[in-house]
């Protein structure tokens, strides 16, 4: 499975957990097509996001302007969480790649303004990561 598809499946699993009581493994399995299997990148993406959810949510909240995390749509929130996990905890992935991939997911699956919204939040987080 390529990383772009794995990112999509991770966001789908995170979204499903947001809406249901499904555990991460069940949500991950539900996001896969019949001919797909979860690779290490996908598993790390989902489980790692959950393992660091408090820190990730705090980072996102600190970069939201005039919004609370609860007001952010479920799809956008899942995309942001996945991207911030990559940016903070997956050092082998360039920061700009994580941001660009998240923007593409938001444009494809979020609302009409999702791409711009995700771009704005992640760009601010990116600036902070680069200055740290």
C-alpha positions in Angstrom: 0.0 0.0 0.0 1.4 3.4 -0.9 1.6 6.1 1.7 -1.1 8.3 0.0 -3.6 5.5 0.2 -2.5 4.6 3.8 -3.1 8.3 4.8 -6.6 8.1 3.4 -7.3 4.8 5.2 -5.9 6.3 8.4 -8.2 9.3 8.2 -11.1 7.0 7.5 -10.3 4.9 10.6 -9.9 8.0 12.7 -13.2 9.4 11.4 -15.0 6.2 12.2 -13.6 6.1 15.7 -14.8 9.7 16.1 -18.4 8.7 15.2 -18.6 5.3 16.8 -17.3 3.3 19.7 -15.1 1.2 17.4 -11.7 0.4 18.7 -8.7 1.4 16.6 -8.1 -2.1 15.2 -11.8 -2.6 14.2 -11.9 0.9 12.6 -8.7 0.2 10.8 -10.0 -3.1 9.5 -13.3 -1.5 8.4 -11.5 1.1 6.4 -9.6 -1.4 4.3 -10.9 -2.8 1.0 -11.1 -6.6 0.7 -7.8 -6.9 -1.2 -5.9 -4.5 1.2 -3.9 -5.2 4.3 -2.6 -2.7 6.8 1.1 -2.1 6.6 3.4 -0.6 9.3 2.9 3.0 8.1 -0.9 2.7 8.3 -0.9 1.0 11.7 1.6 3.4 13.1 -0.4 6.3 11.8 -3.7 5.2 13.4 -2.3 3.9 16.7 0.3 6.7 17.0 -2.4 9.4 16.5 -4.5 7.8 19.3 -1.5 7.3 21.6 -0.6 11.1 21.3 -4.2 12.4 20.9 -4.0 14.8 23.9 -0.8 16.4 22.7 -2.0 16.5 19.1 -5.3 18.1 20.0 -3.5 20.7 22.2 -1.2 21.6 19.3 -4.1 22.0 16.9 -6.2 24.0 19.4 -3.3 26.3 20.0 -3.2 27.1 16.3 -7.0 27.6 15.7 -8.0 31.1 15.3 -11.6 31.9 16.5 -12.4 28.2 16.6 -12.5 25.4 19.1 -11.5 21.9 18.2 -15.0 20.7 18.9 -16.4 23.1 16.2 -14.1 21.7 13.5 -15.9 19.2 11.3 -15.2 15.5 11.9 -13.4 15.0 8.6 -11.2 18.1 9.0 -10.4 17.1 12.6 -9.4 13.6 11.5 -7.2 15.0 8.7 -5.6 17.5 11.1 -4.9 14.9 13.7 -3.3 12.5 11.2 -1.1 15.3 9.8 0.0 16.6 13.1 0.9 13.1 14.2 3.1 12.8 11.2 4.7 16.2 11.8 5.5 15.6 15.4 6.2 11.9 15.7 7.2 10.5 12.3 10.6 12.1 11.7 11.3 10.3 8.4 8.6 12.3 6.7 9.4 15.8 5.6 7.1 18.3 7.3 6.0 19.8 4.0 4.9 16.4 2.7 2.6 15.9 5.7 1.1 19.3 5.1 0.6 18.9 1.4 -0.9 15.4 1.7 -3.4 16.7 4.4 -4.4 19.6 2.2 -5.1 17.2 -0.7 -7.2 14.9 1.5 -9.1 18.0 2.8 -9.8 19.2 -0.7 -11.0 15.7 -1.8 -13.1 14.8 1.3 -13.9 17.9 3.3 -16.2 20.7 2.7 -15.7 23.5 0.2 -13.3 25.5 2.4 -11.6 22.5 4.0 -8.4 22.7 1.9 -7.9 26.4 2.9 -8.7 25.7 6.5 -6.4 22.7 6.9 -3.7 24.7 5.0 -4.0 27.6 7.4 -3.8 25.5 10.6 -1.0 23.3 9.4 1.0 26.1 8.0 1.0 27.7 11.5 2.1 24.5 13.1 4.7 24.0 10.4 6.2 27.4 11.2 6.4 26.5 14.8 8.0 23.1 14.1 10.6 24.7 11.9 11.5 27.3 14.5 11.8 24.8 17.4 
